[in-house]
Structure formats: structure tokens, C-alpha cells
Amino acid sequence: MLTHSEIDTASQPRVDRLKVLLADPMQAAGSPLLTELKKCGLEVFVARTLDDAFDIVSNESIDLALLELRFEGVDCLRLIAEIRALNPTSRIVVHTWLADVRATVAVVKAGADDLLPKPLDPAFVVAFLLNGHSPESDSLESIPDIETVRRAHILTVFQWCDRNLSLASRQLCLNRRSLQRFMQRYRQEAGEKGYPGSAR
């Protein structure tokens, strides 16, 4: 049974509205990004699993796609290729914590137009998705550097794993000792206490 669709039902005529696939396992109802997309009058289809995303793509003509790269340890490269095959003119942007050169090359080869790192301001992400071009120079300040993205991703996964160091290291594909070093460094930089000590 399909549980993916959260479709904006505003009164704007359907024919005038672009269809957007938002595929991200962490997107909840009422999330800032989803809210921003709906504010633009777009018809938004939300998928939190790859199966739901493929189902949407097979049944809808997608104009725009905003995708997370990783879904429960599986990447979305096949989904990108499927969207591109069925909708050759679609604009596909990957918005992910795993933003590095290797990821960028992989998603572009699969058929994506661009890759943006998380976290970014939702309004910036939606404008980038809609405009279909590189951001203006004064918008580049919105894009964090790679170290900031890496730190945010590691800390987020660590929290998702209830500060379980072993589980987080598996999710991040890091060995336990490397992750522990990262957490010690972040604790020292932030002046916080309890990360490695409370890790399990």
C-alpha cells in the first residue's frame, strides 16, 4: 500500500503547475523545505523510500526532482536514471549530506543536473531548483564549506543513532576509532561535554 503522497491541493489549476518529486527519508509533513515548495504553488509528491519514489515516477510526469542521495544504505543513482529516462527535460537536483567530488561525479553521470550540500536555507534550495542555473555570487555565502557539511552530517547521524558510537560508525561507514576522534575534536571545538563519554 502506497503511503508516499503528500500532494498540495491548492486551487491553482493543475495544468499550470509543475510537478515536483521530493524524495528524502528525513522529510516530515510540514518540514520547512516542503512548506517552501508548496508556497511556490508547486504540486509536490513526497517519497520517504526508494520504492515510493519509483512508484511516483512511474505514474506521474515529473518536472522537477529534489533527491537525497542515500536511502537506508542504498543510493538513489538508479532513481535518477529512471527519472531522466522517463522525463528527459526534468530538472534533477540532489540535496544531500554526502556532498563531495565523488558524489557529484556519480550523480551527474547518472543524469542529475546539480548537487547541493546540506544544510542549506530552504528558500535558497527551492530557488536553485526552480531557476535551473548556478546561484548568483551573493548567494554563494549560503553554501557551507565541506568541513561544515561533514561535521553537521556526523553529528546528525550520531544523534539519530542515540549516541551509539558503534551504530553511528556503521551508518557513516567509518571505523569506530575514527568516529571517536571526530567526536572528541567536535567536543573540544564546541566546549561541550558528553559526546564520547556518553557514546555506547
C-alpha positions as CSV (number, residue, x, y, z in Angstrom):
1,M,0.0,0.0,0.0
2,L,1.5,3.3,-1.1
3,T,1.9,5.9,1.7
4,H,4.2,8.4,-0.1
5,S,1.9,11.1,-1.4
6,E,1.5,14.4,0.3
7,I,0.1,16.3,-2.6
8,D,-0.5,20.0,-2.3
9,T,-4.2,20.5,-3.2
10,A,-4.3,24.3,-3.6
11,S,-6.8,25.7,-6.0
12,Q,-4.4,26.8,-8.7
13,P,-5.2,24.9,-12.0
14,R,-3.3,21.6,-12.2
15,V,-2.3,22.2,-15.8
16,D,-0.3,25.4,-14.8
17,R,1.6,23.7,-12.0
18,L,4.9,22.0,-12.1
19,K,5.1,18.5,-10.5
20,V,7.9,18.1,-8.0
21,L,9.3,14.9,-6.5
22,L,10.8,15.4,-3.1
23,A,12.5,12.1,-2.2
24,D,14.2,12.2,1.2
25,P,13.8,9.7,4.1
26,M,14.0,12.6,6.6
27,Q,11.3,14.8,5.1
28,A,8.4,15.1,7.5
29,A,5.0,16.6,6.9
30,G,5.3,20.3,7.4
31,S,9.1,20.4,7.0
32,P,10.5,23.8,6.0
33,L,11.6,22.5,2.6
34,L,8.2,21.0,1.8
35,T,6.5,24.2,3.0
36,E,8.7,26.3,0.8
37,L,7.9,24.2,-2.3
38,K,4.2,24.4,-1.6
39,K,4.4,28.2,-1.1
40,C,5.6,28.4,-4.8
41,G,2.4,26.8,-6.0
42,L,4.0,23.5,-6.9
43,E,2.4,20.1,-6.9
44,V,4.6,18.2,-4.5
45,F,4.9,14.4,-4.3
46,V,6.8,13.2,-1.2
47,A,8.7,9.9,-1.1
48,R,10.5,8.7,2.0
49,T,11.5,5.4,0.5
50,L,13.0,4.5,-2.9
51,D,10.1,2.2,-3.6
52,D,7.6,5.0,-3.2
53,A,9.8,7.3,-5.3
54,F,9.9,4.8,-8.2
55,D,6.1,4.4,-7.9
56,I,5.6,8.1,-8.2
57,V,7.9,8.4,-11.2
58,S,6.2,5.6,-13.0
59,N,2.8,7.2,-12.5
60,E,3.5,10.9,-12.8
61,S,5.3,13.2,-15.3
62,I,7.9,14.8,-13.0
63,D,9.1,18.3,-14.0
64,L,11.5,18.8,-11.0
65,A,13.1,16.4,-8.6
66,L,14.9,17.1,-5.3
67,L,16.5,14.0,-4.0
68,E,18.6,12.8,-1.0
69,L,21.5,10.6,-2.2
70,R,21.2,7.9,0.5
71,F,18.2,5.8,1.5
72,E,18.9,3.3,4.2
73,G,22.3,2.5,2.9
74,V,21.2,2.5,-0.8
75,D,22.0,5.3,-3.1
76,C,19.5,7.0,-5.5
77,L,21.5,6.7,-8.7
78,R,19.1,4.2,-10.3
79,L,16.2,6.6,-9.4
80,I,18.0,9.5,-11.1
81,A,18.5,7.4,-14.2
82,E,14.8,6.4,-14.2
83,I,13.6,10.0,-13.9
84,R,15.9,11.1,-16.7
85,A,14.7,8.2,-18.9
86,L,11.0,8.8,-18.4
87,N,11.2,12.6,-18.2
88,P,14.2,13.8,-20.3
89,T,13.5,17.5,-19.7
90,S,13.2,17.2,-15.9
91,R,15.5,19.2,-13.7
92,I,17.1,16.9,-11.1
93,V,18.9,18.3,-8.1
94,V,20.5,16.0,-5.4
95,H,20.4,17.7,-2.0
96,T,22.5,15.6,0.4
97,W,24.7,15.4,3.4
98,L,27.1,13.3,1.3
99,A,28.3,16.2,-0.8
100,D,31.8,15.6,-2.2
101,V,33.5,15.4,-5.5
102,R,33.0,11.7,-5.9
103,A,29.2,12.0,-5.1
104,T,28.9,14.9,-7.6
105,V,30.5,12.9,-10.4
106,A,28.3,9.9,-9.7
107,V,25.0,11.8,-9.6
108,V,25.8,13.8,-12.8
109,K,26.8,10.6,-14.6
110,A,23.5,9.1,-13.6
111,G,21.6,12.0,-15.1
112,A,21.3,14.7,-12.3
113,D,21.7,18.4,-13.2
114,D,23.3,19.6,-9.9
115,L,24.2,18.7,-6.4
116,L,23.7,20.8,-3.3
117,P,25.1,20.1,0.2
118,K,23.0,20.0,3.3
119,P,22.3,22.0,5.3
120,L,21.0,25.0,3.3
121,D,18.3,27.5,3.7
122,P,15.1,26.0,2.2
123,A,14.3,29.2,0.2
124,F,17.7,29.0,-1.4
125,V,17.3,25.3,-2.3
126,V,13.9,25.9,-3.9
127,A,15.1,29.0,-5.8
128,F,18.1,26.9,-7.1
129,L,15.8,24.1,-8.1
130,L,13.4,26.4,-10.0
131,N,15.9,28.7,-11.6
132,G,17.9,26.0,-13.2
133,H,21.2,27.8,-13.1
134,S,24.2,28.4,-10.7
135,P,23.5,30.7,-7.8
136,E,24.3,34.4,-8.0
137,S,27.6,35.3,-6.4
138,D,25.9,37.0,-3.4
139,S,24.1,33.6,-2.8
140,L,27.3,31.6,-2.6
141,E,27.6,32.6,1.1
142,S,24.6,30.3,1.8
143,I,26.6,27.3,0.8
144,P,28.7,25.9,3.6
145,D,32.2,24.6,3.2
146,I,32.8,20.8,3.1
147,E,34.1,20.6,6.7
148,T,30.9,22.2,8.0
149,V,28.8,19.8,6.0
150,R,30.8,16.8,7.2
151,R,30.6,17.9,10.8
152,A,26.8,18.5,10.6
153,H,26.3,15.1,9.0
154,I,28.3,13.3,11.5
155,L,26.6,15.0,14.5
156,T,23.2,14.4,13.0
157,V,23.8,10.7,12.4
158,F,25.3,10.4,15.9
159,Q,22.1,11.8,17.3
160,W,19.9,9.6,15.1
161,C,21.7,6.6,16.5
162,D,21.0,7.7,20.1
163,R,24.7,8.5,20.6
164,N,25.6,4.9,20.0
165,L,29.2,5.1,18.7
166,S,29.2,1.6,17.2
167,L,25.9,2.0,15.3
168,A,26.8,5.5,14.1
169,S,30.2,4.3,12.8
170,R,28.4,1.6,10.7
171,Q,25.9,4.1,9.4
172,L,28.7,6.6,8.4
173,C,31.0,3.8,7.0
174,L,33.7,4.9,9.4
175,N,35.7,2.7,11.8
176,R,34.8,3.3,15.5
177,R,38.1,4.8,16.4
178,S,38.0,7.4,13.6
179,L,34.5,8.4,14.6
180,Q,35.6,8.7,18.2
181,R,38.4,11.0,17.2
182,F,35.9,13.2,15.3
183,M,33.6,13.4,18.3
184,Q,36.5,14.3,20.6
185,R,37.5,17.1,18.2
186,Y,34.0,18.4,17.9
187,R,33.5,18.4,21.7
188,Q,36.7,20.3,22.2
189,E,35.8,22.9,19.5
190,A,32.4,23.4,20.9
191,G,33.4,23.3,24.5
192,E,30.7,20.7,25.1
193,K,30.8,17.6,27.2
194,G,29.5,14.1,27.0
195,Y,29.8,13.0,23.3
196,P,32.4,10.3,23.6
197,G,31.7,9.7,27.2
198,S,28.1,9.1,26.7
199,A,28.6,7.1,23.5
200,R,28.0,3.4,23.6
